[in-house]
Amino acid sequence: MSVQYPTSFMFIAAMNPCPCGFYNHPTIECTCQPGAVQRYLNKISGPLMDRIDLHVEVIPVNYNELSDKKKGESSKTIRERVIKARNIQEERFRNIPNIHCNAQMTTKMVNQYCKLNEECMETLKMAMKKLGLSARAYDRILKVSRTIADLDNSENIEIKHLAEAINFRSLDRENWGK
């Protein structure tokens, strides 16, 4: 028997890059045996990774950066920008039932709302080929690009939005962990 329940959730996960935890570390050398990193990463299936919109590699922050007194962007400012972007998306999809944000777009909607100029098309084509990305990753990149453009209050997806979205697919890269 199969049962479907209406759900909407945000999945957030974290993992070490390898068994010892130091693969790609800026100052500590990874002590894993050859092939161990790839075997470790292969524990998470490609289709599952494909369904995760953002892959962010986080490197340790050194003491000088932690103790730096320079003020970054405040949480309040970031929150306001996110609310503004969500309002843009609500307005974009106001006449479409059950669609409230870019992540919920169908492929047809992606084609309608995520139009790219020639430079962006070429960049995405090159990234798809070079990084060996799937069709699902293609849609994810476009949706994330649209969201980044919304956060930037930009009507169109620009090359900087697309490049940032492509960078969020780091674990899709064929050579990561090899």
Backbone as JSON, one array per atom type, in Angstrom:
{
  "sequence": "MSVQYPTSFMFIAAMNPCPCGFYNHPTIECTCQPGAVQRYLNKISGPLMDRIDLHVEVIPVNYNELSDKKKGESSKTIRERVIKARNIQEERFRNIPNIHCNAQMTTKMVNQYCKLNEECMETLKMAMKKLGLSARAYDRILKVSRTIADLDNSENIEIKHLAEAINFRSLDRENWGK",
  "N": [[0.84, -1.17, 0.0], [0.46, 2.25, -0.69], [0.8, 5.49, 0.56], [0.11, 8.93, 0.41], [1.02, 11.97, 1.85], [0.29, 15.39, 2.33], [2.99, 17.54, 2.26], [5.47, 19.91, 3.2], [8.67, 20.82, 3.46], [11.9, 21.78, 4.72], [14.97, 20.54, 4.07], [17.94, 20.13, 5.74], [21.29, 19.34, 5.93], [24.41, 18.1, 7.23], [27.81, 17.14, 6.79], [30.97, 15.5, 7.22], [33.83, 15.98, 5.1], [35.29, 13.72, 4.6], [36.42, 10.56, 6.07], [38.41, 11.26, 8.06], [37.96, 13.93, 8.31], [39.37, 16.09, 7.26], [39.67, 16.58, 4.53], [40.34, 18.75, 1.85], [40.93, 20.76, 3.67], [42.32, 23.88, 4.63], [44.75, 24.04, 6.08], [45.39, 21.65, 7.42], [46.44, 18.42, 6.71], [44.75, 15.84, 4.96], [44.36, 12.56, 6.18], [43.38, 10.27, 5.1], [43.21, 7.11, 3.38], [44.09, 6.44, -0.09], [41.34, 6.75, -2.24], [39.52, 6.54, -0.18], [38.1, 8.87, 0.43], [36.36, 9.18, -1.77], [34.87, 6.78, -1.53], [33.66, 7.3, 0.91], [32.11, 9.59, 0.29], [30.43, 8.4, -1.56], [28.61, 7.07, -0.03], [26.37, 8.54, 0.21], [23.79, 8.68, -1.95], [23.9, 9.53, -5.46], [21.41, 10.35, -6.71], [20.05, 11.32, -4.42], [21.73, 13.44, -3.58], [21.43, 15.0, -5.83], [18.93, 16.06, -5.47], [19.19, 17.97, -3.57], [19.27, 21.35, -3.19], [21.29, 23.28, -2.55], [24.72, 22.98, -2.11], [27.15, 23.45, 0.1], [30.43, 24.0, 0.75], [32.13, 24.26, 3.68], [34.77, 25.82, 5.14], [37.09, 25.78, 7.91], [37.1, 28.62, 10.09], [39.6, 30.92, 10.73], [41.32, 32.13, 13.71], [41.95, 34.92, 13.57], [40.03, 35.92, 11.8], [37.71, 35.3, 13.2], [38.01, 36.9, 15.47], [38.04, 39.4, 14.44], [36.93, 42.7, 14.42], [35.4, 43.96, 12.55], [32.3, 44.88, 11.26], [29.89, 42.84, 9.81], [27.23, 42.23, 7.47], [24.12, 42.79, 8.99], [21.88, 40.56, 10.75], [19.3, 41.47, 10.74], [19.19, 43.09, 8.43], [19.69, 41.17, 6.47], [17.46, 39.53, 6.87], [15.4, 41.3, 6.12], [15.94, 41.55, 3.39], [15.49, 38.92, 2.55], [12.76, 38.64, 3.15], [11.74, 40.53, 1.37], [12.46, 39.32, -1.07], [10.95, 36.96, -0.88], [8.41, 38.1, -0.97], [8.43, 39.1, -3.58], [8.41, 36.68, -4.94], [5.98, 35.57, -4.05], [4.22, 37.38, -5.24], [4.85, 36.93, -7.95], [3.82, 34.37, -8.3], [1.15, 34.59, -7.62], [-1.28, 34.0, -8.93], [-1.2, 31.32, -9.32], [-2.14, 28.3, -8.16], [-1.04, 26.79, -5.11], [1.66, 27.31, -5.49], [4.27, 29.06, -4.23], [6.87, 29.89, -4.04], [10.13, 30.04, -5.64], [11.37, 27.52, -5.53], [9.32, 25.72, -5.8], [8.58, 25.69, -8.42], [7.49, 24.25, -11.51], [8.91, 22.42, -14.31], [8.01, 23.66, -16.65], [7.36, 26.18, -15.66], [9.88, 27.01, -14.83], [11.09, 27.37, -17.31], [9.61, 29.56, -18.13], [10.01, 31.6, -16.17], [12.71, 31.77, -15.7], [14.44, 32.82, -17.66], [17.34, 33.06, -19.67], [20.06, 35.12, -20.77], [22.23, 35.18, -23.7], [24.96, 35.0, -22.86], [24.68, 33.89, -20.31], [23.45, 31.46, -21.0], [25.51, 30.19, -22.42], [27.43, 29.96, -20.4], [26.09, 28.28, -18.58], [25.77, 26.02, -20.16], [28.46, 25.28, -20.53], [29.15, 24.75, -17.85], [27.46, 22.6, -17.27], [28.49, 20.67, -18.96], [31.27, 20.55, -18.25], [31.19, 20.01, -15.48], [29.7, 17.78, -15.39], [26.91, 17.7, -14.86], [23.51, 16.84, -13.97], [20.19, 16.66, -15.51], [18.33, 17.29, -13.57], [19.92, 18.81, -11.84], [20.35, 20.96, -13.51], [17.78, 22.22, -13.6], [17.62, 22.86, -10.87], [19.74, 24.66, -10.59], [18.81, 26.78, -12.16], [16.49, 27.55, -10.73], [17.63, 28.32, -8.28], [19.27, 30.38, -9.21], [17.3, 32.19, -10.02], [16.24, 32.81, -7.53], [18.47, 33.98, -6.28], [18.71, 36.21, -7.91], [16.3, 37.44, -7.24], [16.84, 38.04, -4.55], [18.71, 39.95, -5.0], [17.18, 41.87, -5.98], [16.71, 41.93, -8.71], [15.3, 41.99, -11.89], [15.97, 40.32, -13.97], [17.83, 37.27, -14.5], [21.18, 37.42, -14.02], [24.61, 37.03, -15.1], [26.22, 36.93, -12.81], [24.43, 35.97, -10.89], [23.81, 33.45, -11.87], [26.37, 32.25, -11.88], [26.9, 32.16, -9.14], [24.89, 30.39, -8.31], [25.7, 28.07, -9.67], [28.08, 27.58, -8.31], [27.03, 26.66, -5.94], [26.65, 24.0, -6.33], [28.67, 22.25, -5.53], [29.2, 19.57, -4.65], [28.35, 18.07, -6.75], [30.3, 18.03, -8.55], [32.38, 16.2, -10.64], [35.06, 15.6, -9.99], [35.34, 16.1, -7.3], [36.51, 15.02, -4.29], [38.23, 13.15, -5.34]],
  "CA": [[0.0, 0.0, 0.0], [1.18, 3.51, -0.74], [0.02, 6.61, 1.09], [0.75, 10.22, 0.22], [0.59, 13.01, 2.76], [0.77, 16.7, 1.87], [4.08, 18.02, 3.08], [6.38, 20.94, 2.71], [9.71, 20.89, 4.47], [13.23, 22.18, 4.3], [15.95, 19.54, 4.52], [19.28, 20.68, 5.92], [22.17, 18.28, 6.4], [25.84, 18.42, 7.3], [28.65, 15.95, 6.82], [32.4, 15.71, 7.06], [34.21, 15.72, 3.71], [35.97, 12.43, 4.53], [36.43, 9.94, 7.4], [39.23, 11.98, 9.06], [37.39, 15.27, 8.45], [40.26, 17.16, 6.83], [39.8, 16.71, 3.07], [40.21, 20.16, 1.4], [41.2, 21.69, 4.76], [43.38, 24.79, 4.18], [46.03, 23.95, 6.8], [45.63, 20.31, 7.95], [46.43, 17.43, 5.62], [43.87, 14.68, 5.07], [45.12, 11.33, 6.43], [42.63, 9.14, 4.56], [43.84, 6.29, 2.35], [43.6, 6.73, -1.45], [40.02, 6.2, -2.54], [38.63, 6.57, 1.0], [37.22, 10.04, 0.34], [35.31, 8.88, -2.74], [34.0, 5.76, -0.93], [32.91, 8.0, 1.96], [31.1, 10.42, -0.36], [29.49, 7.53, -2.26], [27.61, 6.57, 0.9], [25.17, 9.31, -0.08], [23.53, 8.4, -3.36], [23.84, 10.64, -6.41], [20.05, 10.89, -6.84], [19.71, 12.11, -3.23], [22.49, 14.69, -3.67], [20.84, 15.76, -6.92], [17.7, 16.7, -5.0], [19.54, 19.01, -2.61], [19.49, 22.55, -3.99], [22.53, 23.99, -2.23], [25.83, 22.25, -1.5], [28.09, 24.5, 0.51], [31.61, 23.52, 1.45], [32.48, 25.22, 4.72], [36.11, 25.59, 5.69], [37.22, 26.38, 9.24], [37.41, 30.05, 10.17], [40.75, 31.08, 11.62], [41.15, 33.0, 14.86], [41.97, 36.33, 13.19], [38.73, 36.26, 11.21], [36.72, 35.23, 14.28], [38.19, 37.99, 16.43], [37.99, 40.67, 13.71], [35.83, 43.53, 14.92], [34.64, 44.55, 11.44], [30.89, 44.48, 11.24], [29.34, 42.32, 8.56], [25.82, 42.55, 7.27], [23.35, 42.37, 10.17], [20.8, 39.59, 10.55], [18.09, 42.24, 10.44], [19.29, 43.49, 7.03], [19.53, 39.96, 5.67], [16.05, 39.14, 7.02], [14.59, 42.2, 5.3], [16.17, 41.19, 1.98], [14.82, 37.63, 2.32], [11.31, 38.92, 3.13], [11.47, 41.21, 0.11], [12.55, 38.31, -2.13], [9.76, 36.08, -0.75], [7.26, 38.88, -1.47], [8.55, 39.09, -5.05], [7.99, 35.36, -5.4], [4.53, 35.46, -3.81], [3.57, 38.17, -6.29], [5.09, 36.23, -9.21], [2.99, 33.16, -8.38], [-0.13, 34.84, -6.95], [-2.4, 33.4, -9.65], [-0.93, 29.9, -9.54], [-2.45, 27.61, -6.89], [-0.06, 25.95, -4.42], [3.04, 27.7, -5.8], [4.54, 30.28, -3.46], [8.28, 30.28, -4.12], [10.85, 29.52, -6.8], [11.68, 26.1, -5.36], [8.14, 24.93, -6.15], [8.29, 25.8, -9.85], [7.56, 23.1, -12.4], [9.85, 22.66, -15.41], [7.4, 24.65, -17.54], [7.49, 27.49, -15.01], [11.3, 27.36, -14.89], [11.31, 27.9, -18.66], [8.94, 30.85, -18.24], [10.49, 32.62, -15.23], [14.17, 31.73, -15.55], [15.03, 33.04, -18.98], [18.75, 33.46, -19.61], [20.62, 35.75, -21.97], [23.2, 34.32, -24.41], [26.14, 34.78, -22.02], [24.28, 32.94, -19.26], [23.21, 30.16, -21.63], [26.83, 29.61, -22.71], [28.05, 29.62, -19.12], [25.4, 27.12, -18.04], [26.12, 24.9, -21.04], [29.83, 24.91, -20.19], [29.13, 24.16, -16.51], [26.8, 21.3, -17.38], [29.43, 19.76, -19.62], [32.52, 20.44, -17.49], [30.95, 19.45, -14.16], [28.92, 16.54, -15.53], [25.67, 17.89, -14.09], [22.31, 16.16, -14.47], [19.04, 17.5, -15.89], [17.75, 17.79, -12.32], [20.81, 19.88, -11.38], [20.08, 22.09, -14.42], [16.59, 22.91, -13.06], [17.95, 23.41, -9.55], [20.59, 25.84, -10.81], [17.96, 27.88, -12.65], [15.64, 28.01, -9.62], [18.48, 29.03, -7.32], [19.65, 31.63, -9.89], [16.14, 33.08, -9.94], [16.14, 33.26, -6.13], [19.58, 34.91, -6.04], [18.32, 37.45, -8.6], [15.26, 38.07, -6.4], [17.51, 38.62, -3.38], [19.45, 41.11, -5.52], [16.14, 42.74, -6.5], [16.95, 42.02, -10.14], [14.22, 41.41, -12.69], [16.54, 39.27, -14.82], [18.96, 36.49, -14.0], [22.42, 37.9, -14.62], [25.71, 36.07, -15.05], [26.68, 36.78, -11.42], [23.45, 35.14, -10.18], [23.99, 32.1, -12.39], [27.67, 31.75, -11.4], [26.75, 31.84, -7.71], [24.08, 29.17, -8.23], [26.55, 26.95, -10.1], [29.0, 27.32, -7.2], [26.32, 25.93, -4.89], [26.55, 22.59, -6.71], [30.04, 21.76, -5.38], [29.31, 18.12, -4.49], [28.03, 17.44, -8.03], [31.48, 18.06, -9.41], [32.91, 14.84, -10.83], [36.38, 15.39, -9.39], [35.35, 16.39, -5.88], [36.75, 13.81, -3.5], [39.12, 12.2, -6.04]],
  "C": [[0.89, 1.24, 0.0], [0.26, 4.62, -0.27], [0.8, 7.89, 0.84], [0.15, 11.23, 1.19], [1.1, 14.35, 2.23], [1.86, 17.19, 2.82], [4.81, 19.15, 2.4], [7.42, 21.09, 3.8], [11.01, 21.36, 3.85], [14.2, 21.18, 4.92], [17.32, 20.2, 4.58], [20.14, 19.57, 6.51], [23.6, 18.78, 6.44], [26.6, 17.1, 7.34], [30.11, 16.36, 6.74], [32.76, 15.39, 5.61], [34.87, 14.36, 3.51], [35.97, 11.82, 5.92], [37.26, 10.7, 8.45], [38.74, 13.41, 9.27], [38.23, 16.4, 7.89], [40.46, 17.29, 5.32], [39.5, 18.16, 2.68], [40.41, 21.18, 2.52], [42.37, 22.58, 4.34], [44.72, 24.59, 4.87], [46.36, 22.55, 7.32], [45.48, 19.3, 6.82], [45.5, 16.26, 5.95], [44.73, 13.43, 5.23], [44.43, 10.09, 5.87], [43.42, 8.42, 3.47], [43.31, 6.69, 0.97], [42.27, 6.02, -1.69], [39.03, 6.28, -1.39], [37.65, 7.73, 0.93], [36.06, 9.74, -0.6], [34.35, 7.82, -2.19], [33.1, 6.39, 0.13], [31.78, 8.83, 1.34], [30.05, 9.58, -1.07], [28.45, 6.91, -1.34], [26.29, 7.33, 0.73], [24.94, 9.19, -1.58], [23.48, 9.68, -4.2], [22.45, 11.21, -6.55], [19.6, 11.7, -5.62], [20.43, 13.46, -3.28], [21.91, 15.61, -4.74], [19.62, 16.55, -6.49], [17.95, 17.78, -3.95], [19.98, 20.24, -3.4], [20.86, 23.19, -3.79], [23.53, 23.05, -1.57], [26.87, 23.31, -1.16], [29.24, 23.86, 1.28], [32.04, 24.62, 2.42], [33.87, 24.87, 5.25], [36.21, 26.27, 7.05], [37.6, 27.86, 9.15], [38.57, 30.21, 11.15], [40.48, 32.13, 12.7], [41.07, 34.48, 14.47], [40.64, 36.78, 12.58], [37.63, 36.24, 12.27], [36.8, 36.44, 15.19], [38.15, 39.37, 15.76], [36.75, 41.45, 14.13], [35.02, 44.2, 13.81], [33.22, 44.0, 11.46], [30.52, 43.99, 9.85], [27.9, 42.77, 8.43], [25.02, 42.0, 8.45], [22.27, 41.36, 9.78], [19.51, 40.31, 10.16], [18.06, 42.64, 8.96], [19.07, 42.29, 6.11], [18.07, 39.51, 5.69], [15.16, 40.0, 6.13], [14.73, 41.87, 3.81], [15.46, 39.88, 1.63], [13.3, 37.84, 2.26], [10.92, 39.59, 1.82], [11.48, 40.21, -1.06], [11.36, 37.36, -2.08], [8.51, 36.8, -1.24], [7.26, 38.94, -2.99], [8.03, 37.76, -5.59], [6.49, 35.14, -5.18], [3.75, 36.2, -4.89], [3.69, 37.46, -7.64], [4.1, 35.08, -9.39], [1.59, 33.35, -7.81], [-1.32, 34.18, -7.63], [-2.21, 31.91, -9.93], [-1.14, 29.17, -8.22], [-1.28, 26.75, -6.41], [1.4, 26.22, -4.8], [3.28, 29.03, -5.11], [5.97, 30.78, -3.58], [8.95, 29.58, -5.3], [11.12, 28.02, -6.71], [10.53, 25.2, -5.8], [7.81, 24.95, -7.64], [8.39, 24.45, -10.56], [8.57, 23.43, -13.5], [9.31, 23.7, -16.38], [7.54, 26.06, -16.96], [8.95, 27.95, -15.01], [11.61, 27.97, -16.24], [10.71, 29.3, -18.82], [9.61, 31.94, -17.4], [12.01, 32.69, -15.09], [14.86, 31.86, -16.9], [16.46, 33.57, -18.81], [19.16, 34.15, -20.9], [21.67, 34.81, -22.57], [24.42, 33.99, -23.56], [25.83, 33.75, -20.92], [24.07, 31.54, -19.83], [24.54, 29.45, -21.9], [27.52, 29.15, -21.43], [27.42, 28.36, -18.54], [25.72, 25.87, -18.86], [27.51, 24.38, -20.69], [29.89, 24.22, -18.82], [28.53, 22.76, -16.54], [27.78, 20.26, -17.92], [30.65, 19.49, -18.74], [32.31, 19.73, -16.15], [30.15, 18.16, -14.2], [27.62, 16.59, -14.76], [24.48, 17.22, -14.77], [21.24, 17.17, -14.88], [18.38, 18.08, -14.63], [18.6, 18.93, -11.77], [20.61, 21.14, -12.22], [18.89, 22.9, -13.9], [16.89, 23.56, -11.73], [18.78, 24.68, -9.69], [19.74, 27.02, -11.26], [17.07, 28.42, -11.53], [16.45, 28.81, -8.6], [18.95, 30.36, -7.92], [18.53, 32.65, -9.8], [16.01, 33.65, -8.53], [17.25, 34.26, -5.81], [19.28, 36.26, -6.71], [17.25, 38.18, -7.79], [15.87, 38.72, -5.17], [18.26, 39.89, -3.75], [18.48, 42.15, -6.08], [16.32, 42.98, -8.0], [15.83, 41.32, -10.9], [14.72, 40.23, -13.51], [17.65, 38.52, -14.1], [20.19, 36.96, -14.76], [23.51, 36.85, -14.43], [26.2, 35.87, -13.61], [25.74, 35.9, -10.6], [23.64, 33.67, -10.58], [25.29, 31.49, -11.86], [27.59, 31.36, -9.92], [25.96, 30.55, -7.54], [24.89, 27.94, -8.64], [27.54, 26.58, -8.99], [28.35, 26.56, -6.06], [26.11, 24.46, -5.22], [27.89, 21.89, -6.53], [30.14, 20.24, -5.28], [28.89, 17.37, -5.75], [29.28, 17.29, -8.88], [32.14, 16.69, -9.43], [34.21, 14.6, -10.09], [36.43, 15.69, -7.9], [35.54, 15.07, -5.13], [37.65, 12.8, -4.18], [40.55, 12.64, -5.9]]
}
